[in-house]
Each structure stands twice: as C-alpha cells, then as structure tokens.
Amino acid sequence: MTTTPLPAAPVRSALELTARWSDLLEPPIFGARSLWLTWMAEDGVQLPLLMPIDDLPRLPEPALVEGLRTVHDAVVEKT
C-alpha cells in the first residue's frame, strides 16, 4: 500500500476514470495478475491511497474476498 500525490481534479465520468487509471498505471507492465484499488471521496476527488494486490488466483477464495471487503470498510470508515 502506498500513498501518492494525486491530481486534485475530481473524476466525474467513466472517461475521466479510465484516463485516471491510465495515468496511475503508467507504464502498464504487469508480471502477474494484479488488482489495484483506490478510493474516491464523495466529491470525486481521489484519496491519496493506491493499493496493488499481486499474484491473485483466477478464482479467489471467500477469505480473500472477505479480506478485501474488510480493507474497504476500514478505508471508508477513516474518510
């Protein structure tokens, strides 16, 4: 998990979201299956948290999914 300086411009459309991910994942080089998570405030401004999760199995086990939900809930609770 890393904190990074992020653009202050809010994301308000699917096109803007695609552009944001393109900027964040530059260059898009992955050696394994990865899931990248970030969160947005209600006003569309991205929180300074970017969490890559690497080496995911093709079919995640319920414990992994529940763990991701727990992380999500903790982040949302802090915002």
C-alpha positions as CSV (number, residue, x, y, z in Angstrom):
1,M,0.0,0.0,0.0
2,T,1.4,3.4,-0.9
3,T,0.4,7.0,-0.5
4,T,1.0,9.1,-3.6
5,P,0.4,12.7,-4.6
6,L,-2.6,12.6,-6.8
7,P,-4.4,15.1,-9.1
8,A,-6.8,17.3,-7.2
9,A,-9.2,17.2,-10.2
10,P,-12.3,15.2,-9.4
11,V,-13.3,12.2,-11.5
12,R,-16.9,12.7,-12.8
13,S,-17.3,10.3,-15.7
14,A,-16.3,6.9,-17.0
15,L,-13.9,8.5,-19.5
16,E,-12.2,10.5,-16.7
17,L,-11.9,7.4,-14.6
18,T,-10.3,5.5,-17.5
19,A,-7.8,8.4,-18.0
20,R,-7.0,8.4,-14.3
21,W,-6.2,4.7,-14.2
22,S,-4.2,5.1,-17.4
23,D,-2.1,7.8,-15.7
24,L,-1.7,5.8,-12.5
25,L,-0.6,2.6,-14.2
26,E,1.9,4.1,-16.5
27,P,3.8,2.2,-17.7
28,P,1.2,-0.7,-17.7
29,I,3.7,-3.5,-17.1
30,F,2.5,-6.4,-15.0
31,G,4.3,-9.7,-14.4
32,A,1.3,-11.4,-12.8
33,R,-2.4,-11.0,-12.2
34,S,-3.0,-7.8,-10.1
35,L,-5.9,-5.9,-8.6
36,W,-5.3,-2.2,-7.9
37,L,-7.6,-0.4,-5.5
38,T,-8.2,3.3,-4.9
39,W,-11.0,5.2,-3.3
40,M,-12.8,8.4,-4.2
41,A,-14.3,11.0,-1.9
42,E,-18.0,11.9,-2.4
43,D,-16.9,14.9,-4.5
44,G,-15.0,12.6,-6.9
45,V,-11.5,13.6,-5.6
46,Q,-9.3,10.5,-5.3
47,L,-8.0,9.7,-1.9
48,P,-4.1,9.5,-1.6
49,L,-4.2,5.7,-1.3
50,L,-3.3,3.2,-4.0
51,M,-3.2,-0.4,-3.1
52,P,-1.9,-3.0,-5.5
53,I,-2.6,-6.7,-4.7
54,D,-0.5,-9.0,-6.7
55,D,-0.5,-12.7,-7.6
56,L,-4.2,-13.2,-7.3
57,P,-5.6,-16.6,-8.1
58,R,-8.0,-17.0,-11.1
59,L,-10.8,-17.9,-8.6
60,P,-10.4,-16.0,-5.3
61,E,-11.3,-17.9,-2.2
62,P,-14.0,-16.4,0.0
63,A,-11.5,-15.5,2.7
64,L,-9.6,-13.2,0.2
65,V,-12.9,-11.5,-0.9
66,E,-13.9,-11.0,2.7
67,G,-10.4,-9.6,3.5
68,L,-10.7,-7.1,0.6
69,R,-14.1,-6.1,2.0
70,T,-12.6,-5.6,5.4
71,V,-9.9,-3.3,3.9
72,H,-12.5,-1.4,2.0
73,D,-14.7,-0.9,5.1
74,A,-11.7,0.3,7.1
75,V,-10.7,2.9,4.4
76,V,-14.3,4.2,4.1
77,E,-14.6,4.4,7.9
78,K,-11.5,6.7,8.0
79,T,-12.7,9.1,5.3
